[in-house]
Amino acid sequence: MNTIENRNIKYFSISNNDEAWGIVVTTVGSQLIPKHSSYPRSQHPKSHIFNPKNGRVLKEYQLIYISKGGGYFESQSCKRQRIEAGTMILLFPNEWHTYEPDIDTGWYEYWVGFKGVHIDNRVANGFFSPKCPLYHIGFSSSIIGLYEDIVNYTLEEKAGYQQIISSIVLYILGSVYYKKRNETFNDSFAVNKINEARTIMKQEIENNISPEGIAERLGVSYSWFRKMFKQYVDVSPAQYQANLRYLRSKELLDTTDMSIMDIAFKLNFENVGQFSTFFRKKEGIPPYQYRKEGHHIRK
């Protein structure tokens, strides 16, 4: 794979094998924009030429991290906003946008461009949206380190480097999403209650304690508990418990010689038929078949 380099900016030609990975990196770079200077300072290929007054439309995603200074951002789906150091900007393909540093502060920016079905799927499933392109993650030396890791791999250009740098991009995206989820759910009382509930569920997986019983033990109403739990964990308390029972049943099938009937009663199913139906819905096969195939694989 060849790269086009200009100072600290790199653009990559992408092979069919790279695209088969599901995500590819198209560009990476960083630059300091001093105060009272023009922007952008570096030249870019025709496909990435940028004039802040007119904005631009890309055919790829970009993650731009502002580590110092401040400025402004605007896009087709987001009104003009002031951005400060510690802001991550996610640009979307086919979405008009513009951004620039404040003339009185300048800024330091890191960026990486990428595309592929892996990120398309995440956008389609609502993890990221053009309506919310700004993430205030604060100053993060670890995020800067990830950008630098991408650059270092590209400098070596060893076989398979496109696969590892694109995986680093997914890690950055995961970090941004993680910070966003936890910052939007800043009710420490609710988080503590949810964590306490999950501990109870794990410790008493074989005691068949109901979600209503857990809420009572926590000293909160069930309606509040169910609402907060689902917002934070993405599934209801009952679904979370069902997943724990499912994982515990697989563990017992894999690591013990207990009969399927004994496992069913140990996990508080009314009968073997109910357990088999439950397990088949989760695993796709009944428990006796799962155990048989598991023993066959281990041999």
Summary of the structure (lengths in Angstrom):
residues: 299
radius of gyration: 25.1
end to end distance: 43.1
largest distance: 76.0
contacts: 860
relative contact order: 0.09
helix: 47%
strand: 21%
